[in-house]
Amino acid sequence: MSGLTHFDAKGQAHMVDVGAKTATHRIAVATGRIEMRPETLALIESGTAKKGDVLGIARVAGIMAAKKTSELIPLCHPLALTRVSIEFDTACAHQTGATGVFCSATVATVGPTGVEMEALTAVQIALLTIYDMCKAVDRRMSIHDVSVVEKHGGNSGSFVK
């Protein structure tokens, strides 16, 4: 693995110059989950949460977050995103056996740098929105296992976790 790219020879932080890099189609997929009590999940699935359509609002929040990533992460490049897709799975027994919501964010662009940070930001904000909308009934909710699970495009090629 090479050195950290966001530091110059003197160790000072800088934004990486991607001007000479070729624009390619780039895609990143990030996932994560929020665990909660079964009663909380039932409220989400039935659409009877006091604040409304929890997953619909969380989806929009995740999309908005992906678009604002460069405003949140200091050395991130602003990107023209061509796709942001947020998917939820409430049959979230997955590998953990826990009750909750699994979130997947797919982000794409055509450009000189990747969209991993945008996908990660989308998942985190979508899950935080679920927490915010349901915290009145379940303060023990917890967010887990947020990571990039897939990346395609650019010089480094593809990565699948």
N, C-alpha and C positions, 0 to 999 in steps of 0.2 A: 504494500500500500504506500502511495506517495505521501508527501508532507501535506499539511493543512493548507488549502488554497486561499483561505481568507486572511492570510498574514503575509506581509512582505518580508524581505531578507532581514529587516531590523525587528521583526516581530510585531509590527503595527498592523492593526486591522485595516482591510481595504475591500472594496467590492471588486470581485474578479472581472477582468476584462474579457468579455466573450465576443467582442467585435469581429475577430478573425475566424470564429468558429462557423462552420456550415450550419445553415438552418435545416433541421430535419424534423420529421414527425415524431413527437415525443409523447409518451403515455406513462402515467404512474397510477398505481392502485395502492391505496392504504386502507387498513381495516382497524377496527377496535370494537369494544363492547362496553356496555354499561349494565352492571348487575343491580337487581332490585328485588323487592318482595313480590311474590306472585300477585298480590292484590294490586300493586302499582302497575304491573304489566297488564292486568285485566282492565284497569282504567284506560290505559293507553289504547289497547286493542278495541275496546268498546266505544272509544271516542267520547267518553263521559268525563274526562278530566276538566276541571273548572276553567282552565285557561284555553281550552279548545283542542284542535287537531294537533296533538303533540308531534307526531312524526312529520306531518305536512310542514309545520313551522320549522322543525329541526332540519328538514331537507333544504328549505329556502335559506336558513342560517348557514348551513354548510356550503352551499353554492356561493353565497355572499362572502363568506370567509375565504374561500379559495381565490376569489377575485381581489381580495384585499391583503393577501399574504405579504406582498412587498412593503406594505405600510406597517405590518406587525413585526416582521423579522428584519432587523436592521440592514443586513448585507444581501438580502434577496433582490433579484432583478424584477422589475415590473414586467409582466408577460401578457401577451394577447392570448387569452385562453380560447380554444376552439370548442371545448367540451368540459362540462362538469356534471357528473352524474352521482347522485347519492342514493344508495339502496339500503333498506333496513330489513332485517329478518328477526321477527319476534319469537320464532321457534328456536330460541338461543340456547338450547341445551349444549350445542356444539361439543367441544372437547371438555368443557368445564363442568357440565351438569348443572350449572347455575341458571337462574331465571333472569331474563333481561332482554336487551336489544343489541343485536350485532349490526354494525354499520360498515359499509364499504363505499369508498369514494374513488371514482375514476376521473382523472383529469388529463386533458390533452392540449397540446399546442403544436405549432410549427415554428421552430425557433432554434437559437443557438445554445439554449440551456434547458435543463430538465424541469419537471413539474412535481418532483417528490414532495417539496415543502408545501405546495398548494394542496396536494392530496392529504398530507398529514394534518394540515390546518383545517381542512374541510371536515375530516373525521372528528377531530378534537372539538370543534365548535358545534357540530351537530350533536355530539354526545353531551356537551355542556348545556346545550339548549334543552335537551331532554331532562337533564338534572334540574335546570332552572324551572321548568314548567311543572315538575312533579315533586319538588323538594318539600312542599307543604304537607304531602302525605307520606314521604319516605326520605328522611334525611340520611339514611344509611346507604343510599345508592353509591356505587363506586365504579370508576372507569378503569379499564384494564386493556393490556395487550395492544396498544396503538403502535402500528409499525407499517413500513412500506413492504408490501408483499409481491409487488411486480413493478418493473420498470423496463421500458423499451425505447430505443432511439439513442442517437448520439454516438460519440466515439467509443464509449465503454460498452455499447451493445445492450443486450437484455440481461435482466436479473429476475429470477423467480425464487421466492423464499421457500 
